[in-house]
Amino acid sequence: MNNLRVAIIGGGLSGLYTARLLTQMNVAFVLFEARERLGGRILSTPGNGPAHDLGPAWWWPDFQPRMAALISALGLIVFPQYSDGATLLEKSPHETAKRVRGYASGNLSMRIQGGVSQLTQALAAQIAPERVVLNARISGMRLSDSGITLHTDAGQGVSEQSFTHVISAVPLRLLAQDIHFEPRRSPTIIQRWSGTPTWMAPHAKYVAVYDRPFWHDEGLSGTAQSHVGPMVEIHDASDASASAALFGFVGIPATERLAMGEAALLEQCRLQLVRLFGGQAATPVAHYIKDWAADRLTASPADLETRQRHFATGYSRPDQDAWSKRLLVSGTEASIEHNGYMEGALDAAESAVERLRIFVDQ
């Protein structure tokens, strides 16, 4: 048995996968999550009905081997994104949307039956409950020769706990913004973290659930591209279990959405579906919106300025300083090749744990 005791900060996909890897290495750890739930940016619609993704939904087995292997190991059921039928193209508010031939990308988009939350729930189920602390915000870290002391606000005042190592799986901008380091981190590293956009942070996703996928009757795939909005891109979100739904990415800038309010944005998105798909779209069983820009555990003020959905961060491993052997960085933003994807969350976790492995082998 090694003498390591590791803190994992962040209970999203990368943090949960890190916990899985440390368990396999027989390394003791505690996972801290600031939210009241695990999953991070992986989130499903609420309630007891069929779940639909309010965060990421797709993965691509052609070039995401870590996702493919993990999904297989956990025994999850997958199915391809529905794309049969015509695509709607809306160019102007003065013209009816045109039907165009559907297109197939070179890579097959896959989804997980029951939503991507099935993945994080399966990972969480393998962690002993005493190793998880929810509603726990990390406000500071103090470095010593023996490790790192965390300042944790878990709702009952600030406490201190010491670990030999810390693996942070939170967005890099939040790591730079919300945590006080003693001694301070290199200004170069803080600047790099602060300059790394957070995946999903500027965006909002709308989901409308229906009794049946009526658009299929009209020969439509459910895919639509719009220059009118509020959604700029729409897709079929029906689950393989026969739950019908449409989802879209909202194109209105984050600051304007926050000023509008959720109720107004929900109504505008519903009316857009009516405009595109007809009267049957007017009465969804339920509809939801998740504005990640309003989620302060995801988005920083800097994230509200970008409209990109995916990005190339240019992130590389931090320069060496006094913290480098004790504090390891994970999360999809820290992935060199797959940043902005779930594959990147797994890639960054593996890289951080591989750096930790040298201490296990000593």
N, C-alpha and C positions, 0 to 999 in steps of 0.2 A: 504494500500500500504506500503510495507517495504521500508527501506532506503538503500538497497543494490545496489551497482553498480559494476558489474562484468566484467572483461576483459577475453575473451577467446582467447588464443594464438594458432592459427592453425585451418585452415578451411578444414581439412580432415573429414572423417566420424565421428571420435570421437568429434571433435569440432562442427560440424554441429548438431550432436545428442545432445550435451550439450546445444546448443542454443535452440533446440526444448524443452528440459526439463525445461530450465529456463523460456521460454515463458509460458509454462504451469503453472509455479509457480508464474508468474507475477513479475519476477525479471528483472530489467534493465541490459542490457549488451551491449558490443561492441565486435565484433569478428574481430581479426586482422589476416590477412593471408599474408605471405611474397611473395607468388607467385602472378601472375596476374590473376589467376583463383582459384576457390574453388575445392575441391575434394581430394587434397593431393595425396596419392599413388593410389587412384582410378582414372584411366585415360583410355580414349577410343581412338581408332585410329582417326586421324583427317579427315576433309572433310565432305561432305554432304551425303555420302553413308552410308550403314549399319555400325553400330559401333561394334568394337570388343575390348575386354579388353586387355590393356597393363599392368594392375596391377592385383589385385585379380579378380577371375572369379567365384569361387564356394562358396557355403554355404551348410550346412548340417542340415536340419530341425530336424533330429533325436536327435541332441545334441546341437543345437544352437537356443534356444527358443526366445532370444531377436531379432535375425535376422528375424525369422519367423513372430513374432508379428509385427515388424516394417514394413516389406514388405507387410504384409496383411493390416495394417493400412493405408499405402500409396497407396494401390490399384495397386501394380505392378504385372505384369504377369511373371510367372516363368515356367521353363521347366527343365526336367532332362538332365544331361550330356549324350550325345550320346555315347553308348558303344557297340552297336551291331556289331558283326563280329570279325575277328581275330586281334590279336596284333602282331606287328613286333618286333623281337628281333635281334639286331645287336651286335654281340660279337667281331668281328674282322674286320679290313679293308680288309682282304684277303678272307673273306667269305661273301656270299650273306645273307642278313637278312632272318631269318626264321620266318615262320608264326606259331604262337602258339595260343591256345584257349584263347579267351578273358576271363578276370576274373572280377568278381563283388565283390566289397568291401561290408562290412556289413552295410555301411551307404550310403544312396542315395545322390549323389552329384547333387545339383540344381544350375541353373543359372537364371539370370534375363534377360528377353527379352529386347533387345536394349542395353545390357551391364550394368555393375554395376554402371556406371555413372548415370543411371536412378534413382538410389537410392539417390545419393548425390544431383542431380539436384532437385529431389522432396523435399528433406529437405531444400535446399537453397531457393526454391521458397516460403517457409513459413516464411522466415526471411525478415523483413523490410529492404530495401536497405540501409537506413541511419545507420543501425546497423552493416554494414560490411565495413571494410577498407582493400582493396587489396594493393599489393605492399608495405606492411608495415612490416618492420623488427624490431623486438624488440631487442635492444642491451643491455638494462640494466634495473634493477629494484631497487628501493630504498624503504626500509621498514620504516614505522612510526607507531605510536600508532593508527592512524586512518585508515591505509590501506597501499596500495602500489602505488608508482608512477612509471609509465612505461616510459622509454626512447624509442621513436619510430622514426625510419627513414622511412618516407613515400614518399621519393623522392623529398621533398621540404625542406630538412634539418631536424635536429633532433628536435622533440617536446616532451613535457612532458604532461601526462595525469594521473590523480589520480583515483583509484578505491578502493572500500572497500575490494575486493578479486580478485584474479587472478586464473583462471583454465588453466593450460598449457596442450595442447593436441599435442605437438610436440614430436618427438623422444627424449628419455631421454638423449642420447649422445649429441644431438644438444643443449638441454637445458643446459647441463653442459659446453659445449664447447663455445657456442656463446653468452651467456648472463652474464653480470657482475652483481653480487649481492652485494648490500650495505645495511647492513653488509654482510659479506661472509656467505655462507651456510656452514653447518657442513661438514668437510672433509669426514666424513663417508658417507654422503648423496651424495656428488659429486662423490666419488669413486664408489658408487653403480650405479649411473646414467651412469657414464662413462663405467662401465663394463656390461651394458645391451645392447646386440646386437639389431640393428634396423631391423625390419622385412622388407624384400624385398631389403634392401640396397645393399647387395653384388651381386644382381642378374640382369640378362637381359632376356627379353622375346621377342620372335620373333613371328610375325603374318603374314601369307600369305593368301590373299583373292583370291578366284577363282569364276568363273561363276557358277560352280556346284560342288557338292561333288563327284567327279569321283572315289574316293577310295571306296565308297560304292558299286560301280559296281563290284569291285574285291573282295567283301566280307570282306573288311577291316574296322575296327572301326575308323581308324585314329590315334589310339594309337600306339606308338612305344617307345621302350627302346633301348638306344644305348651306347655302350662302345667306340664308334669311335668319335662321335661328328660332329660338335661342339655342337649340342643340345643333351642332355642326356635323355630328356623325351619330347614326342610329344603327342598332343591330338587333337581331332576334336573340332574346335571352331565355327562350324556352328551355326547360330542363328535360332531360331524357325520360323523366318520370311522368311526362305529359303536362307539366305545369307550363302555361303559356305566359310569355312576357316579352316586352321590348325594353331596351335600355339605350341611353344616349349620353354623350359627353356634351356638356354645356359650353358654348363658346363665348359667353359673356365674361369679360374680365372679372377677376376675383373681387376687386374693390367695388365694382358696380353691383355684383351679386349680393354682397354683404349689405349694401345700402338698400337693395330691393326688399330683402326679407324672404324667408323660405316659402311662405304661402303664395306670394305673387309669382315666384319662380316656378313652383309646382303647377300653378294654373297655366302659365305661359307654355310650359313643356307639354301639358295635356292638350292644349289647343293646337299645338304644332302637330301632334300625332293625329288629331282629327283632320287637320288640313292635309296631311300626307296620306293617311290610311283610311279616311272616311269616318262615318258616323259611329261605327261600332267601337272606335277608339275612344269615344267620349266618356264611357262609363267603365273605367277599370275597376276590378275588384278592390284594388288598393294601389296606391302609388307612393313613391318615396324619393327623397333626394338626399344625398350625402355631399355636403360641401366641405371638402377637405381643407379648404383655405380658412374655414371657421374653426378648425380643430387645432387648438394651440399645442397639442401634443404631437402634431404632425408639421404644421406650417409655422415658419418664422416670418416676420415682416418682409424680408427680402424675397421670400418665395411668392409673394402676391404679385410681383412685377413680371413674372414670366408666364407665357401661354403655351410653352412646349409640353407635350405629353411624355415624350422620351427625350433623352439628351445624352450627349457624350461629355462626361464630367472632366475628363483629363486627369482624374484622380490617380495618384500613385502613392505608394507607401510613405508615411510621414518621415521627415528628416529625423535623424537620431538626436535625442536629447535625454535628459535624466529620466524621463518617464517611459522611454521606448520599450524597455524590457518588462515593465509591469502593467502598462495599459495598452491593450490591443484593440484595434478598431475593426468592427464588423458592420453589417447592414448593407443593403443593396447599393447605397451610394459609394461604399468603399470598394466595390468590385471593379476591377480594371476592365474586364471584357464584357460584362453583362449588367452594367449599372442601369437601374431603372426597370429591372425585370425580377421576377421571383427567382429565376436562376441566379441572378446576382446576389440575392440574399443568401443563398446556399453557398455560392462560390466564396463570398467574403467570410462566411462562418468557417469554412474549411481552411482558408488561408490563416485566419486568426488562431484556430486550434492547432494548426501545423506549427506555427511559431511557438505556441505554448508547449508543444510536445518535447522540445529539447529539455525543458525543466523536468518533465516526467521521466525522461531517460537518464537523468543525472543520478 
